[in-house]
Amino acid sequence: MNESGVAVRLKDLHKTFGSTHALDGLDLTLEPGELIALLGPSGCGKTTALRVLAGLEDADAGQVLVDGKDVTALPANRRDMGMVFQAYSLFPHLTALANVEFGLRLRGRPRPVGRAAEMLELVGLAEFAGRYPHQLSGGQQQRVALARALAIRPQVLLLDEPLSALDAKVRVQLRDEIKRIQTEVGTTTLFVTHDQEEALAMADRVGVMRAGRIEQLASPADVYQKPATAFVADFVGLSNRLPGRLEGDGVTVLGTRLPLVSPAGAGPDVTALVRPESVDVRPDSDGPGRVLAASFLGPTSRVTVEVGDQLVVAQVTGGRLAELPVGAPVRVEIRPVPVALDTGA
């Protein structure tokens, strides 16, 4: 039932709140049917970008283009967009089916009951059509909200941290469902989240924002493995900050020469950002390191090692903690994967 998405362009958007530049020349293009996640620290402008696209905020400057048409001046109710908020925003006096029907009836769409039932089936809640919101779990309520947003066949679907109020297990289940449904329906989607795992798991591309601009827009794998800037490398995932020395097109850290994700003009002494999963720790009675702390995290474990005056965090498989007790002498090795440098910017 792919309903084909449209292209969306946010062009040179500016928005200030007092002295704060929430959007500072933001440029973003969503391809038809694509799901882009905006990720960044609080105050970076990601929610403002979504609200400007929705028509809930007016930009100070710039354009919003949907399917090639300028909708910058259109009010929210004329932009043909579906939105799912962090709060479920269901009508408590209406059943799940009636909640999904609501937008259809408001727009005078034909066969609202049939379309609403179809959407409830899509989100796996057909048998709950007659229940009221208070009779549904949080995850089920959010599925109803998603069905309601999709029922009107919006040109664009906007998701504003829709999973943050749910417990961890339900969040994982629902994020997979949202991605499945979005792929099946084919609606162009902008997803705003502060959860890195959600962004990496759900998005076709991730836009990492900082101070009203996008620092990097790329596939989840590239954002994580090939960060364009030190900010992206530091913000997405965990990184060790380790002293290194530039040598040509690489940097030497703890005796290992590592390639760089991008050329560096500074040096020769630099700080490299090394992922914990790129660090290997081995028991060694003559090793220069000592295990300071170890945490079991299920399938993985995190080990903190002191090497000279440096602290190095390594991620190892969960079952290896027994061979890495606190106080044990170890040897630390770094796998030769590309790293970014901390420029201090």
C-alpha positions in Angstrom: 0.0 0.0 0.0 2.9 2.3 -0.8 1.5 5.8 -1.1 4.7 7.4 -2.5 6.4 10.3 -0.8 7.3 13.8 -1.9 10.5 15.7 -1.8 10.9 18.3 0.9 13.3 21.2 1.0 14.1 23.5 3.9 16.1 26.3 2.4 18.3 28.7 4.3 15.9 28.8 7.3 16.5 31.4 10.1 14.6 31.6 13.3 15.5 33.5 16.5 13.9 33.6 19.9 15.2 36.8 21.5 19.0 36.5 21.3 19.0 32.8 20.6 19.5 31.7 17.0 17.4 28.5 16.9 17.9 28.1 13.1 21.0 29.7 11.5 20.7 29.2 7.8 19.5 25.6 8.0 19.5 23.7 4.7 17.9 20.2 4.5 16.5 18.1 1.7 14.4 15.0 2.2 14.0 12.7 -0.8 10.6 11.2 -1.7 9.8 8.4 0.8 12.9 9.0 2.9 13.0 9.0 6.7 15.5 11.5 8.1 16.2 11.8 11.8 17.4 15.0 13.3 19.7 14.5 16.2 21.5 16.9 18.5 21.8 18.4 22.0 19.1 20.4 23.6 18.7 23.8 22.0 20.3 22.8 18.7 17.2 23.7 16.7 15.9 20.2 15.7 12.4 20.7 17.1 12.2 24.2 15.8 13.1 22.9 12.3 10.2 20.4 12.5 7.8 23.0 13.8 8.7 25.4 11.0 8.1 22.6 8.5 4.8 21.8 10.1 3.7 25.5 10.0 3.5 25.7 13.8 6.3 28.3 13.8 7.1 31.0 11.3 10.6 31.3 10.0 12.2 34.7 10.1 13.8 34.0 6.7 14.1 31.1 4.3 11.7 28.8 2.4 9.8 25.6 2.9 9.2 23.6 -0.3 7.1 20.5 -0.5 6.8 18.6 -3.8 8.4 21.7 -5.4 5.7 24.1 -4.1 6.5 27.0 -1.7 4.4 26.4 1.4 6.3 28.9 3.6 3.3 31.2 4.0 0.7 28.5 4.3 -0.9 27.9 7.8 -0.4 24.4 9.4 -3.9 23.2 8.5 -3.2 23.7 4.8 0.1 21.9 4.6 -1.2 18.3 4.4 1.1 16.9 7.1 0.6 14.3 9.7 2.2 14.8 13.1 2.8 12.5 16.0 3.9 14.2 19.3 5.7 13.0 22.4 2.3 13.2 24.2 -0.2 10.9 22.5 -2.9 13.7 22.3 -5.7 11.2 21.9 -9.3 12.3 22.6 -10.2 10.5 25.8 -13.9 10.3 25.1 -13.4 8.7 21.7 -12.6 5.1 20.9 -9.4 4.1 19.1 -11.3 3.9 15.8 -13.0 7.2 16.3 -9.7 8.9 17.1 -8.3 7.6 13.9 -11.4 8.7 12.0 -11.3 12.2 13.4 -9.0 13.9 10.9 -10.7 12.1 8.0 -14.1 13.5 9.1 -12.7 16.9 9.7 -11.5 17.0 6.1 -14.6 15.4 4.6 -12.7 12.4 3.3 -14.8 9.5 1.9 -15.3 6.2 3.8 -13.6 7.4 7.0 -14.5 4.2 9.0 -13.0 2.0 6.4 -9.8 4.0 6.1 -9.5 4.2 9.9 -10.0 0.4 10.3 -7.4 -0.1 7.6 -4.9 2.0 9.5 -5.6 0.3 12.8 -4.9 -3.0 11.1 -1.6 -1.6 9.7 -0.4 -0.7 13.2 -1.6 -4.0 14.6 -4.5 -2.8 16.7 -7.6 -3.9 14.7 -8.9 -5.9 17.7 -8.6 -2.8 19.9 -10.8 -0.5 17.7 -13.5 -0.2 20.3 -11.3 0.6 23.3 -10.8 4.0 24.8 -7.4 5.6 25.4 -7.4 4.8 29.1 -7.9 1.1 28.2 -4.7 1.0 26.1 -1.1 0.8 27.1 1.3 3.7 26.3 2.7 1.9 23.3 -0.8 1.1 22.0 -1.9 4.7 22.4 1.2 5.9 20.4 0.2 3.4 17.6 -3.2 4.9 17.5 -1.7 8.4 17.2 0.5 7.1 14.3 -2.5 5.5 12.6 -4.4 8.8 13.0 -1.5 10.7 11.4 -1.3 8.3 8.5 -5.0 8.0 7.9 -5.3 11.3 6.1 -2.6 10.2 3.6 -0.3 13.2 4.5 2.4 14.3 2.1 4.8 14.4 5.0 4.9 12.6 8.3 6.4 14.5 11.3 7.5 12.6 14.4 8.4 14.8 17.4 10.2 12.5 19.9 7.2 10.1 19.8 8.9 7.3 21.8 10.5 9.2 24.7 7.6 8.6 27.1 7.7 4.8 26.7 9.7 2.3 28.6 12.9 0.9 27.0 11.5 -2.4 25.7 8.4 -0.9 24.2 10.5 1.8 22.6 12.6 -0.7 20.8 9.5 -2.6 19.6 7.7 0.5 18.5 10.6 2.1 16.7 10.9 -1.1 14.6 7.2 -1.0 13.9 7.3 2.7 12.9 10.2 2.0 10.5 8.3 -1.0 9.0 5.1 1.0 8.5 6.9 4.1 7.1 8.7 1.9 4.6 5.5 0.1 3.6 3.5 3.3 3.3 6.3 5.3 1.7 5.5 8.7 3.3 8.4 11.2 3.5 9.2 11.5 7.2 11.1 13.8 9.4 11.9 12.3 12.9 13.2 14.4 15.7 14.9 12.6 18.6 17.5 13.0 21.3 18.1 9.2 21.4 21.1 8.3 19.3 20.2 4.6 19.1 16.7 5.5 17.8 18.2 7.8 15.1 20.8 5.2 14.0 18.3 2.3 14.0 15.4 4.0 12.2 16.7 6.6 9.7 17.8 6.4 6.1 19.9 9.4 6.9 20.8 11.1 10.1 21.3 14.9 10.4 23.4 15.9 13.4 22.6 19.4 14.4 24.5 22.0 16.3 23.6 25.7 16.9 20.9 25.8 14.3 22.8 24.1 11.5 23.5 20.6 10.3 27.0 19.5 11.0 26.6 16.2 9.0 23.8 14.6 7.0 24.7 11.0 6.1 23.7 7.4 6.5 23.7 6.1 10.1 26.8 4.0 9.4 28.8 7.0 8.0 27.7 9.3 10.8 29.0 6.8 13.3 32.1 5.4 11.5 33.1 8.5 9.4 32.1 11.6 11.4 32.6 14.7 9.4 33.6 16.8 12.4 34.9 16.4 15.9 31.6 17.5 17.3 29.8 14.6 15.4 32.4 12.1 16.6 32.1 13.3 20.2 28.3 13.6 20.2 27.3 10.3 18.5 28.4 7.4 20.6 31.2 7.2 23.1 34.8 8.2 22.4 38.1 8.1 24.2 40.1 11.3 24.0 43.7 10.1 23.6 46.9 12.0 22.9 48.4 11.2 19.5 51.0 12.4 17.1 50.3 13.3 13.4 52.4 11.6 10.9 51.5 12.3 7.3 47.9 11.2 6.7 47.6 9.3 10.0 47.9 9.6 13.7 49.8 7.4 16.1 48.0 6.6 19.4 49.3 4.2 22.0 51.8 2.8 19.5 49.2 2.2 16.7 49.1 4.2 13.5 45.5 5.1 12.7 44.0 6.6 9.5 42.0 9.8 9.8 38.4 10.2 8.7 39.4 13.6 7.2 42.7 15.4 6.6 44.1 17.4 9.5 46.2 20.6 9.2 47.0 20.8 12.9 49.8 19.1 14.8 52.0 17.4 15.4 50.5 16.8 18.9 46.8 16.2 18.7 43.9 14.5 20.5 42.3 11.6 18.8 38.7 10.4 19.4 38.8 6.6 19.6 35.6 4.5 19.9 35.6 2.0 22.8 34.8 -0.9 20.4 38.0 -0.1 18.6 40.0 -0.8 21.7 41.0 -4.3 22.6 42.1 -5.3 26.1 44.1 -8.5 26.8 45.3 -10.1 30.0 49.1 -9.7 30.2 51.2 -10.1 33.3 53.8 -7.7 31.7 51.2 -5.3 30.3 51.5 -1.6 31.0 47.8 -1.2 31.9 45.7 -2.0 34.9 41.9 -2.5 35.0 40.3 0.2 37.1 36.6 -0.6 36.6 34.5 -3.1 34.7 30.7 -3.0 34.0 28.6 -5.9 32.7 26.0 -4.6 30.2 24.6 -7.8 28.9 25.9 -8.7 25.5 28.8 -6.3 26.0 30.9 -5.1 28.9 32.8 -1.8 29.4 36.2 -1.9 30.9 38.2 1.2 32.0 42.0 0.7 32.0 44.8 3.0 33.3 47.7 3.1 30.9 50.4 5.5 32.3 48.5 8.7 33.0 45.8 7.9 30.5 42.3 6.3 31.1 41.1 4.2 28.2 37.6 2.8 27.9 37.2 -0.5 26.0 34.0 -2.3 24.9 34.4 -6.1 25.0 32.0 -9.0 24.8 30.0 -9.6 28.0 31.6 -12.9 28.8 35.1 -11.6 29.0 34.8 -9.8 32.3 36.0 -12.9 34.2 39.4 -12.6 32.5 39.6 -8.8 33.2 39.1 -8.4 37.0 39.7 -5.0 38.6 43.4 -4.7 39.3 44.5 -7.1 36.6 47.5 -6.2 34.4 46.5 -5.9 30.8 47.8 -4.8 27.4 45.8 -2.3 25.3 45.7 -2.4 21.6 43.8 -0.2 19.2 42.3 -1.5 15.9 43.5 0.5 12.9 40.1 2.1 12.0 39.7 5.7 11.0 39.5 8.2 13.8 38.6 11.9 14.1 40.6 14.6 15.9 39.3 16.8 18.6 39.9 20.3 17.2 38.3 22.0 20.2 35.8 23.6 17.9 
